[in-house]
Amino acid sequence: MEALRRYVQSYVERSLTPLVRFLARLGIGPDPITWAGFVVTLFSSGLLLFGYPLTAGILFLLGSTLDLLDGALARLQKQATPFGAFLDSTLDRLGEGALCTAIAYHFAAAGDALAVAGTMLALLGGMLTSYTRARGEALGIPCTAGWITRPERVILLALGLILGLLAEVVYLLAVLTLWTSLQRIYHVYKALHSYN
């Protein structure tokens, strides 16, 4: 799964290279792109609250694509900094949390308590996936193992909104993100015990 993820990410980044170079020529730095992606994601969450899931899905995908641009732009302009990476990750979590909150409200307004619970589990699983990686890497253990990471979560959420399969996607994410968290916990456990 990791090899496939790296291949797809490399392909997407190569496809975006002309746009990244164009932005660099305009003198646009990575931080404004990071903030723009976050604002677009918040706007997509608002659109869902007002009952426009299709447009919300498209905008969420667009905002998340900007997330690829900022990193590539930082590397091209040699402006990659620890704070830039920290800001990017933090705004990613906030944006995803805002969308999941809007999804939970959407289901609550429809009286679907089970889907609200599924959304909360999917949000918890997504946060745990990121947290277990951060804690593992703080211990010096590379921790990218697992079936589903942020890019897959973004694609599934966007498809759920666009195709009208939001409840199905939320249940799938609840299972897969929690499973990925367990995979990472086990990966860190094995790595730490191999040192002893």
Buried (B, 14 or more C-beta within 10 A) or exposed (E): BEEEBEEEEEEEBEEBEEBBEEBBEEEBBBBEBBBBBBBBBBBBBBBBBEEBBEBBBBBBBBBBBBBBBBBBBBEBBEBBEEEBBEBBBEBBBEBBBBBBBBBBBBBEEEEBEEBBBBBBBBBBBBBBBBEBBEBBEEEEBEBBBBBBBBBBBBBBBBBBBBEEEBBBBBBBBBBBBBBBBBBBBEBBEEBEEEEE
